[in-house]
Structure formats: C-alpha cells, structure tokens
C-alpha cells in the first residue's frame, strides 16, 4: 500500500494500513499536519488545496526566472518536475547540475589559485635572495592577485548556481 497524490499534494487514495495512516511524512517528504491539512517543508507550510505556500518565500525570487517572482508558489507551479524540500528554493535537474558543476568549478579555482601562489612564492623567494624587499613585494602582490582571481571565479560560479536554483544574486 502507498499514498497517491495529485501533482500539488492532494491525497488521491488513502491506505487502510494503520502504519501508513499514522506516519506524518507524506507528500514529497513533507511533514503532514492532520489538524490543518497542511504539509510542512522546512520553514514553510504548503496548502495542497490551492497549490501554494501559506507564507512568503524567505529567499525571494530571481530576475533570471520569472516563475520564481511569486513568493507563494510551490515548486514554480511545476510540482511534476520541481521540488522545494526546505521551503526556501526549488530543486530542479538544472539546479542540481549547476551545484555539481559549481563545486567542481570552485575546486578548480582553488587549485589554480594554489598553483599560482606556489609559483609566485617561488619567484619571490628567488628574488628575495638578491633584494629581500622586492621578493616580499612580489609574494604579496602575487598572492593578492591569485586570491582576487579565485574570489571572482567563485562569485561567478555562485551567480550561475543562483540563477539555476532561483536564489538571490550577489548584490
């Protein structure tokens, strides 16, 4: 036996098993409140009768995704393809791929910055043999450039993930 729902979480069939009837974990992994008929997803409650949240989205929408501008909509009004398990942002296949790619990008940026820092430090140490102030300046400037580069790459990656997941961008 199992529960069956329409795309917005309205119960279509109710199992007769007492074990299934007593569980509070229901539609899309949300916590069902039998007193109100609402389903809690993290920080918000979903009302399946209207297919909307009962509170505004605390994160807000994204200019890159007009479907996210209504702060009461559940799963961008597309619950067949999108879920919102925590009530804060939607998980779509594109969002999940963006997060995975973003993690890879951040690792790559940090590795690249680390290699840059190693190279600059080596050059600075070599120059420091002949002129310690010059060697120190090369090390400091090189490290700052590498850190600015890594920060810019990470900010760009976050912007891409934010656009894919409907999160607010960097101000």
N, C-alpha and C positions, 0 to 999 in steps of 0.2 A: 504494500500500500504506500501511497505517497500523496502529497498535496499537489493540486494542479491549479495554476493561476493564469489569469489573462496577462498581457504584457505589462500592465500597470500595477499588478499585485492583488487584484480582486480574486478571492478564492472561488474556484470553479467547482471543485469536488472536495468534500470533507471526509477524510479517512475515518473509519469506525474504530480503528485501533486506539485503545486508551493511551498507549505510549506516544503515538504520534499526536494525539489531540492535546496532550499535556505539554508538549515541547513549546518553548517560546521562540525558538529560532525558526523563522519561516522564510517568506519570500526574499530571494536574493541574499540570504544570510542575515536579514534584519531581525531585530528583536520585536516580536509581536506583543502588543498591549491589548489584552482581551477586553479591558474596561472601555477603551476608547475606540478600538478597531484600527488604531494607527500602528505603523511599523517604524521602529527607531533604527536609524542608521547613523551611528556615531553621535554627532552633535545635533541632528535634526530628526523630526518625525515626518513620515510620508503618509499622506492620506490617499489610499488607492482609489477611493470613490471619485476623486477628481483628478488623480494622476499628478498631484502637486505636493510640494513640501508645505508644512504648516508654518515654517519660519523661513526668513530670507537666508540665502546663501551667505555665510560669513566671509567667504573669499571674494565673491563678486564674479563678474563675467570678464570676457576678453574681447577687445575690439576686433581681434582676428577671427572670432567665431560668433556671429550674430545670434546663434541659437542659445548662447550662454548668457545673453543680456537679461533675460527674465530670471530673476533671482529666486523664483518659487518653482521653477520647472524641475521635474525629476528626470535625470539622465538625458537632458537636452530634448525631451519629448520623444526619445527613441530608445525605450527600455529593452527592445529586442536586441540591439547591438551595443548598448552602452549601459554601464552600471555605475553607481555612486555609493560605494560601500561605507564611506565615512561621513557622507553628507556635506563634504567640502568641495570635491571636484570629481569630474567624470573620468572613468577609466574606459578608454576606447582602445581598439587594437593599435591605432596610430599613437596614442599617448604612451602605451606600454613600449612600443618600438622606440619612441623618442627617448624614453627614460633609459632603455638599454643602450641606445646609441650615445646618449648623453654621458652615461657612466664611462663608456669606452673613450669618449672624447676627453673627458676630464682626466682619465688615467694617462692618455696620450699627451695631453697638455702638460701635466705634471712631470712626466718622463722627459719631455722635450725641454722643459724649463730646468730640470735637474741636470741634463746633459749640458745645457748652455752654461749653467752656473759652474759645473766642473771645469769646462773649457776656459771660462773667464778667470776662474780662480787660479788655474794653472798658469795662464798668461800673466796674471797679476803677480803671482809668486815669482815667476821668472824675471819680470821687470823689476820686482822689488829687490832683487839681488843688486841691480845697478842703481836704482833710485827707489828707496822704500816709499816715499810719498806717492810717486807715480804708480807703483804697484798697488798700493792701497786704494787709490782713486779708481783704477781700472777694475778692481774687485768690487768696490761699492757700486759704481755705475753699471757694471755688467750684471750684478745681482738684481739691482733695481729694474733694469730693462727686462730681465728674464721674469721677474715677478709681475711686472705690468703686463707682459705678454700672456702669461698664464692666467692672470685675472681677467683679461679681455676675452680670452678663449672661453673661460668658464662662464662669464657673463653672457656670451653669445650662445653657448650651449643651453644655459638656463632659459634664455629668451625663446629658443626653439622648443624646449620642453613645455614652457609656459603656454606658448601658442597651441601646441598639440593637445595639451591637457586642460585648457581653459583657465589657467592660473593667471594672476595679475603679472604684468611685465615689470621690468626694472624701471623705477621712476627716473 
